[in-house]
Amino acid sequence: MSGADGTPGACTAAVVGLRTVITAAHCVRTPVEGAPARGATWDEGLSFVPGYQDGAGPDGGFTVRRVRMAEDWQKHGRDVAMLEMNAGPDGRNISEFTGVQPISYTAEPSTEAHFFGYPYTNRVLYCSGGTTWAAGKTLLRVPCLMGRGSSGGPYLSGDPAEGGVVAVNINSDAEARYATALGAFAQYLHQRLPGRSGSFAVEAEQRRENRADRGSAVMPCRHGT
């Protein structure tokens, strides 16, 4: 996808429902200098390529129908988005190709979390480590270093093959990555409750022709921190 200035980019995401993908909110909107968070522009050309490697994915790509996220998405604990995906060209939903990763809304620090991301690489990277709270228990910190493009990547608890998604990666410092811990607000989004005014959810319809976008990263987008 591309941002308001046409610059392409990429983030990471995970399938957590029949046709639902979770990622970071800043992966789908671009801030406007001097404007509040709700004035951010919607990025264009959003698509998701599961299993991306060496320029393509085995199942092609899926375009985005609807985005649910907070209007105050730049606040700690709100940088998360749920994306409803269009069916593929053959009419099947994305989960029929990928399966569904369990999701947990009771994130807590653990002795070991597993973090997956595409930091502008041609294949998924992985690291693990113990997590601790940050930013007043709104973020989880893991001592992993992964670059731009890994935003939106899932933190999994337990077995990395079956563990639940407890957080989504959003930023880093010189020693660690930080992720939005999934709690009541993420559950609100995932349950597809109606969008509301104020600082709750906003929705964006993105109806586009279904197509397999094999020339992009896992989730082409404007930002990948």
Disulfide bonds with the S-S distance in Angstrom:
Cys11-Cys27 2.08
Cys127-Cys144 2.23
